[in-house]
Amino acid sequence: MEILSKVHAKNLIRWAESKPEVLVLSADLTSSTEIDLFRDTFPDRFISLGIAEQNMLSFAGGLAREGFRPFVHTFAVFIYRRAFDQIAMSVAYPNLPVRMFGFLPGVMTPGGATHQAIEDIAVMRALPNMTILECGDATDVESVLDVADSVNGPVYVRMLRGEIPRLFHASDRMRFGKVRTITEGTDIVLLSSGICTEEAMRAVKVLQSRGLSIHHMHVTTLKPFNDPAVLEAISRTRCGVITMENHTVVGGLGTIVAETMAEAGLGRRLVRIGIPDTFLHGASKPYLMKEYGLDALRLIAAVEHLTGERLNISESELAETYLAPVHSLAKAEAL
């Protein structure tokens, strides 16, 4: 599998070259959000607003009112926790096209509770007019700018940085409101998002070798969430539904799927894999994913729970299915 580096940094320059109305905003995390290349290439279209996220979001709303297309960049946790009122009143209420890119969501930062955006989906999806997207691989990162820019209103993007695997072919681009079907099956419906999709793909390979039929879908549009392919798959499932996300189980993908199933009257068992309802401590991404049960072993345990079958899949067997065996030593999750 291909591993790419600084995908957003390179893509943003190419994408924005012919769009002079696109302005890029930073809150003193310019290199940490990979926009230093944009700053150096288009200095007249880059605005550094210091460590003042509330001001940055209101400023972005003002730019949008004047016909510019502001692209806000900072860590995910600093967007919605520090500037929620400004987002609500200066961006979402007037329904302005401000694009907010939140880096290091969930367990991707070693910074501990102060830096971990574990409830950003739950908070942002409660805002009227807000659209929420999440990237899971390099192809998502390369195509999310087009998707976000096509929305007539504010967009919040859970973004990846550093070295990123390419899970999907470069031509299989993110589509607004549509899930990607990775495998088709009828025993279990599995919906994964963000970095959990790579881990889920590892587990599905082994589960299929045990004869299980898994319908695995990758979710990139979290709000609105209305792709009919999801309910169609759930209506056919034999054992139940599993969601897997890099976010607290309260208010994220698992909650969204539960609400969708209930409103459609689909009575199926549901297991939500995600961060428990707790604050995390700081550590590396692989450690936190294992510690808080966002890994392939946790997914297999959920499948065993729904099917009632003991699969006897070991960690060493899963190790043979690593999709990205040669990640470099670069610490993509570092601050």
matplotlib code that plots the C-alpha trace (Angstrom):
import matplotlib.pyplot as plt

x = [0.0, 1.2, 2.1, 2.1, 3.5, 2.1, -0.8, -2.9, 0.1, 0.7, -2.9, -4.0, -1.5, -2.6, -6.2, -6.2, -3.9, -6.7, -9.0, -7.7, -10.7, -9.6, -7.8, -6.0, -6.2, -4.0, -4.1, -0.3, -0.2, 0.9, 3.5, 1.6, -1.4, 0.7, -0.1, 3.4, 3.9, 0.7, 2.0, 5.3, 3.6, 0.8, 1.8, -0.8, -3.6, -2.4, -3.4, -1.9, -4.2, -2.2, -3.5, -6.9, -9.3, -12.5, -11.3, -10.2, -13.7, -15.5, -12.9, -13.6, -17.3, -16.6, -14.4, -17.2, -19.7, -17.4, -17.2, -13.9, -13.7, -11.9, -10.2, -9.5, -6.7, -5.9, -6.1, -9.6, -9.9, -9.2, -11.9, -15.0, -14.1, -12.5, -14.7, -18.0, -20.1, -18.3, -18.9, -22.6, -23.3, -20.7, -20.7, -23.5, -26.4, -25.8, -24.9, -21.7, -19.2, -16.4, -14.4, -12.9, -10.1, -9.5, -6.3, -5.4, -8.9, -9.5, -6.6, -4.2, -2.5, -0.3, -1.2, -3.8, -7.2, -6.4, -5.6, -7.9, -11.0, -13.0, -16.5, -16.2, -18.7, -21.3, -20.9, -20.7, -23.5, -25.8, -25.4, -28.0, -26.5, -23.3, -21.9, -19.3, -16.8, -14.0, -11.0, -9.7, -6.9, -4.8, -7.6, -10.0, -7.5, -7.0, -10.7, -12.1, -11.4, -13.7, -16.4, -16.2, -16.2, -19.3, -21.4, -23.4, -22.7, -20.2, -18.2, -16.2, -13.5, -11.7, -8.4, -5.3, -1.7, 1.8, 2.2, -1.1, -1.9, -3.8, -6.6, -8.7, -7.7, -6.9, -9.8, -12.3, -12.8, -14.8, -18.4, -20.7, -23.3, -22.2, -20.5, -17.8, -18.6, -15.4, -16.8, -20.3, -21.9, -25.0, -23.8, -22.6, -22.9, -19.8, -19.6, -16.2, -14.8, -11.5, -8.4, -10.6, -11.2, -7.6, -7.9, -11.3, -10.0, -7.3, -9.9, -12.3, -9.7, -9.3, -13.1, -13.7, -11.1, -13.3, -16.3, -18.0, -19.8, -19.1, -20.7, -18.1, -18.7, -16.4, -18.3, -16.9, -20.1, -21.3, -23.8, -26.0, -26.2, -28.8, -27.2, -29.9, -27.2, -26.7, -30.3, -30.5, -27.5, -28.8, -32.2, -30.4, -28.0, -28.4, -26.6, -26.4, -24.5, -21.1, -19.9, -16.2, -15.0, -12.2, -14.6, -16.5, -19.4, -21.7, -22.9, -20.7, -21.0, -22.5, -25.2, -25.9, -26.4, -28.6, -30.8, -31.0, -32.0, -34.6, -36.2, -36.4, -37.9, -35.1, -34.8, -31.2, -28.6, -26.0, -22.5, -20.7, -16.9, -15.3, -13.7, -15.5, -17.3, -14.1, -11.2, -8.1, -4.5, -1.7, 0.3, 1.0, -1.9, -1.2, -1.1, -4.3, -6.1, -5.3, -5.8, -9.3, -10.4, -10.3, -8.3, -9.0, -9.1, -12.0, -13.8, -13.4, -14.8, -17.8, -18.4, -18.1, -20.7, -23.2, -22.7, -22.4, -19.3, -15.9, -13.5, -10.1, -8.3, -5.1, -3.1, -0.3, -2.7, -3.9, -0.3, 0.0, -2.7, -1.2, -2.1, 0.8, 3.8, 6.3, 5.1, 8.3, 9.5, 8.0, 5.6, 2.6, 0.7, 3.3, 2.5]
y = [0.0, 3.5, 5.9, 9.6, 12.5, 16.1, 15.3, 18.3, 20.7, 19.8, 19.4, 22.8, 24.7, 22.9, 23.2, 26.9, 28.1, 29.2, 30.4, 33.8, 34.4, 31.4, 32.8, 30.5, 31.4, 30.1, 30.4, 30.1, 26.5, 27.1, 24.3, 22.0, 22.1, 21.9, 25.4, 26.8, 25.7, 27.7, 30.7, 30.6, 30.2, 32.7, 35.1, 37.6, 35.0, 33.8, 35.4, 34.6, 35.6, 34.4, 32.3, 33.8, 31.3, 33.2, 36.2, 34.0, 32.5, 35.8, 37.2, 34.3, 35.0, 38.6, 37.5, 35.2, 38.1, 40.1, 37.3, 35.6, 31.9, 31.5, 28.2, 28.0, 25.8, 24.7, 21.7, 20.3, 20.9, 24.6, 25.2, 24.0, 24.2, 27.7, 29.4, 27.7, 30.8, 32.6, 29.6, 29.6, 33.3, 34.5, 31.5, 28.9, 31.3, 33.4, 30.2, 31.4, 29.4, 29.1, 25.9, 24.8, 22.2, 20.5, 18.5, 15.7, 14.7, 12.1, 9.9, 11.4, 13.8, 12.8, 16.1, 14.6, 15.9, 19.5, 18.7, 15.8, 16.5, 13.5, 15.1, 17.5, 15.7, 15.6, 19.4, 20.6, 18.4, 20.1, 23.4, 24.1, 24.6, 22.8, 20.1, 17.6, 15.6, 13.3, 12.0, 8.4, 8.2, 10.1, 10.0, 11.5, 14.3, 14.9, 15.2, 16.8, 20.4, 20.0, 18.4, 21.1, 23.9, 22.6, 23.1, 26.3, 26.9, 26.2, 22.9, 21.3, 18.8, 16.2, 16.3, 14.1, 15.2, 13.9, 10.4, 9.1, 5.7, 5.4, 2.9, 3.8, 4.3, 7.9, 7.9, 6.7, 10.2, 11.3, 12.0, 14.3, 12.3, 9.0, 6.1, 4.0, 0.3, -1.6, -5.2, -6.5, -9.1, -10.0, -11.3, -8.0, -4.3, -2.4, 1.4, 2.9, 6.5, 8.3, 6.4, 3.4, 2.3, 1.1, -0.9, -2.3, -3.4, -5.4, -7.2, -7.8, -9.6, -12.2, -12.3, -13.2, -16.0, -17.4, -17.4, -14.4, -12.1, -8.4, -5.4, -2.8, 0.9, 3.9, 7.0, 10.5, 12.6, 12.6, 15.4, 15.2, 11.4, 10.1, 7.8, 5.2, 2.5, 2.4, 1.5, -0.9, -2.8, -2.8, -4.1, -7.2, -7.9, -11.3, -10.5, -6.8, -3.5, -2.3, 1.3, 2.1, 5.7, 7.9, 9.8, 9.3, 6.9, 9.7, 11.7, 10.5, 8.0, 5.3, 7.7, 9.0, 5.4, 4.5, 7.6, 6.7, 3.1, 4.1, 6.7, 4.1, 1.5, -0.9, -3.1, -4.5, -5.0, -2.3, -2.3, 1.1, 1.0, 4.3, 6.2, 5.4, 8.2, 9.4, 11.9, 10.2, 10.5, 11.5, 8.8, 7.7, 7.0, 3.2, 3.0, 4.9, 3.0, -0.3, 1.1, 2.5, -0.3, 1.3, -1.6, -4.7, -7.0, -4.9, -5.2, -9.0, -9.2, -7.2, -9.6, -12.5, -10.8, -10.4, -13.7, -15.8, -17.5, -17.9, -17.1, -17.7, -14.9, -13.9, -10.6, -12.4, -13.4, -9.8, -8.7, -10.5, -8.3, -4.9, -2.8, -0.3, -2.3, 0.4, 3.6, 5.7, 6.8, 10.3, 11.1, 12.3, 12.8, 14.9, 18.5]
z = [0.0, -0.9, 1.9, 1.0, 2.9, 3.3, 1.1, 2.1, 1.9, -1.8, -2.8, -1.3, -3.5, -6.7, -5.9, -4.9, -7.6, -10.0, -7.2, -6.0, -3.7, -1.6, 1.6, 4.1, 7.8, 10.6, 14.4, 15.0, 13.9, 10.3, 9.9, 12.2, 9.8, 6.7, 5.3, 5.5, 1.8, 0.9, 2.9, 1.0, -2.4, -2.0, 0.8, -0.2, 0.4, 3.8, 7.0, 10.4, 13.2, 16.2, 19.1, 18.9, 17.5, 18.5, 16.5, 13.6, 13.2, 13.4, 11.0, 8.6, 8.8, 7.8, 4.9, 3.6, 3.7, 1.4, -1.2, -0.1, 0.5, 3.9, 4.7, 8.5, 9.7, 13.3, 15.6, 15.7, 19.5, 19.2, 16.6, 18.3, 22.0, 22.0, 19.3, 19.5, 20.1, 17.2, 14.9, 15.9, 15.6, 13.0, 10.7, 11.1, 11.9, 8.7, 6.9, 5.4, 3.4, 5.9, 5.6, 9.0, 8.9, 12.2, 12.5, 15.0, 15.9, 18.6, 19.6, 16.9, 19.3, 22.3, 24.0, 26.3, 27.2, 26.4, 22.8, 22.0, 20.0, 21.1, 21.0, 18.1, 15.9, 18.7, 19.3, 15.7, 14.4, 16.8, 14.9, 12.2, 8.7, 9.6, 7.3, 8.7, 6.7, 7.8, 5.9, 6.2, 3.7, 1.1, -1.5, 0.9, 1.6, -2.0, -2.8, 0.3, -0.9, -3.9, -1.7, 1.0, -1.5, -3.2, 0.0, 0.3, 4.0, 6.7, 6.6, 9.4, 8.2, 10.4, 8.6, 8.4, 8.1, 7.8, 6.3, 5.2, 3.7, 0.4, 1.1, -2.0, -5.6, -6.5, -8.9, -6.2, -4.8, -1.8, -2.8, -0.8, 1.1, -0.2, 1.7, 0.0, -0.1, 0.6, 0.9, 0.4, 2.7, 4.7, 8.1, 9.6, 8.4, 9.5, 9.2, 9.9, 9.6, 9.7, 10.8, 12.0, 8.5, 8.0, 11.2, 10.2, 6.8, 8.6, 10.7, 7.8, 5.8, 8.7, 9.3, 5.6, 5.9, 8.6, 6.2, 7.5, 5.1, 6.1, 4.4, 5.1, 4.3, 4.8, 6.0, 5.0, 5.3, 8.9, 8.4, 6.5, 6.9, 4.4, 1.9, 1.2, 0.7, 4.5, 5.3, 2.4, 3.7, 7.3, 6.3, 4.8, 7.6, 9.4, 12.7, 13.3, 12.8, 14.1, 14.0, 14.5, 15.0, 16.4, 18.6, 21.8, 21.4, 22.6, 19.6, 16.8, 14.0, 16.3, 17.5, 14.0, 12.8, 15.8, 15.2, 11.5, 12.2, 14.8, 12.5, 9.7, 12.1, 11.5, 14.6, 14.4, 17.1, 17.2, 18.7, 18.8, 18.9, 19.8, 22.6, 25.9, 27.7, 29.4, 29.0, 27.7, 28.7, 26.3, 24.3, 20.8, 18.4, 18.2, 22.0, 22.5, 19.8, 21.6, 25.1, 24.3, 22.0, 18.6, 17.0, 15.0, 18.0, 19.5, 16.2, 16.1, 19.7, 18.5, 15.7, 18.0, 20.3, 17.4, 15.8, 19.0, 17.4, 18.9, 16.1, 17.9, 16.0, 17.6, 17.6, 15.7, 13.0, 12.6, 12.5, 9.1, 7.7, 8.3, 5.4, 5.9, 7.0, 6.3, 8.0, 8.5, 11.9, 11.3, 14.1, 12.2, 15.5, 17.2, 18.0]

ax = plt.figure().add_subplot(projection="3d")
ax.plot(x, y, z, "-o")
ax.set_aspect("equal")
plt.show()
